[in-house]
């Protein structure tokens, strides 16, 4: 199993791949309650910010792990005679790293 397949399997079955939604329930407010439309909207976005922070942390962590795998593969390619890393391994790995960092850059650019 290649490093990319291993990472995809980890992310597919990992409880850390998606942040917990237990704390992201929005408080219910009735039309006549205090804070409805009276500046209380700022607190309503707190779960969304926490969720965005969790996704940001997951993307950065996954990109860092892939960079470590890439570095390990390149060190093995140089250090071990007869060990050749094929472009079929390097290109998807680089693509995944760039995709994760591109999503992060996009989120930062939008101000999330």
C-alpha positions as CSV (number, residue, x, y, z in Angstrom):
1,X,0.0,0.0,0.0
2,X,1.5,3.3,-1.0
3,X,1.7,6.4,1.2
4,X,-1.1,8.1,-0.6
5,X,-3.4,5.1,-0.3
6,X,-2.5,4.8,3.4
7,X,-3.3,8.5,4.0
8,X,-6.6,8.2,2.2
9,X,-7.6,5.1,4.2
10,X,-6.7,6.9,7.4
11,X,-8.7,10.0,6.5
12,X,-11.7,7.9,5.4
13,X,-11.9,6.0,8.6
14,X,-10.4,8.5,11.1
15,X,-12.5,10.3,13.7
16,X,-10.1,13.2,13.3
17,X,-10.8,13.6,9.6
18,X,-14.1,15.5,10.4
19,X,-14.4,17.7,13.4
20,X,-17.0,16.8,16.0
21,X,-20.4,18.4,15.5
22,X,-21.5,17.9,19.1
23,X,-20.5,21.4,20.1
24,X,-21.7,23.0,16.9
25,X,-25.4,23.1,17.6
26,X,-26.8,26.6,17.3
27,X,-28.8,27.9,20.2
28,X,-32.5,28.3,19.4
29,X,-33.9,31.8,19.7
30,X,-37.5,32.9,19.4
31,X,-38.4,36.1,17.6
32,X,-39.0,38.0,20.9
33,X,-36.0,36.8,22.8
34,X,-33.2,39.0,23.9
35,X,-30.3,39.0,21.4
36,X,-32.4,38.3,18.4
37,X,-31.1,40.9,15.9
38,X,-29.7,43.0,18.7
39,X,-26.0,42.4,18.2
40,X,-26.2,38.7,19.3
41,X,-25.5,37.6,15.7
42,X,-21.8,37.8,16.4
43,X,-22.0,34.9,18.9
44,X,-24.1,32.8,16.6
45,X,-21.0,32.4,14.3
46,X,-18.8,31.0,17.0
47,X,-19.5,27.3,16.1
48,X,-18.8,28.1,12.5
49,X,-15.4,29.6,13.4
50,X,-14.5,26.6,15.5
51,X,-15.4,24.3,12.7
52,X,-13.3,26.3,10.2
53,X,-10.4,26.3,12.6
54,X,-10.7,22.5,13.0
55,X,-10.7,22.0,9.2
56,X,-7.8,24.4,8.8
57,X,-5.8,22.4,11.4
58,X,-6.7,19.2,9.7
59,X,-5.6,20.5,6.3
60,X,-2.3,21.8,7.6
61,X,-1.6,18.6,9.6
62,X,-2.4,16.4,6.5
63,X,-0.1,18.6,4.3
64,X,2.7,18.4,6.9
65,X,2.3,14.6,7.1
66,X,2.5,14.4,3.3
67,X,5.6,16.6,3.2
68,X,7.2,14.2,5.7
69,X,6.3,11.2,3.5
70,X,7.7,13.0,0.5
71,X,10.9,13.9,2.3
72,X,11.3,10.3,3.4
73,X,10.8,9.0,-0.1
74,X,13.4,11.4,-1.5
75,X,15.9,10.5,1.2
76,X,15.4,6.8,0.5
77,X,15.8,7.5,-3.2
78,X,19.1,9.1,-2.6
79,X,20.4,6.9,0.2
80,X,19.4,3.4,-0.9
81,X,21.0,2.1,-4.0
82,X,18.5,0.5,-6.4
83,X,15.5,2.2,-4.8
84,X,13.8,4.4,-7.4
85,X,10.7,6.5,-6.6
86,X,8.5,6.6,-9.7
87,X,6.7,9.7,-10.9
88,X,3.5,7.7,-10.4
89,X,4.1,8.1,-6.6
90,X,5.6,11.6,-6.5
91,X,3.1,13.4,-8.7
92,X,-0.1,12.4,-6.8
93,X,1.7,13.1,-3.5
94,X,2.7,16.5,-4.7
95,X,-0.8,17.1,-6.0
96,X,-2.3,16.2,-2.7
97,X,0.0,18.6,-0.8
98,X,-0.7,21.4,-3.3
99,X,-4.5,20.8,-3.1
100,X,-4.5,20.9,0.7
101,X,-2.4,24.0,0.8
102,X,-4.5,25.6,-1.9
103,X,-7.6,25.0,0.1
104,X,-5.9,26.6,3.1
105,X,-4.8,29.6,1.0
106,X,-8.3,30.0,-0.4
107,X,-9.8,29.9,3.1
108,X,-7.3,32.5,4.4
109,X,-8.0,34.7,1.3
110,X,-11.7,34.6,2.0
111,X,-11.1,35.4,5.6
112,X,-12.4,32.1,7.2
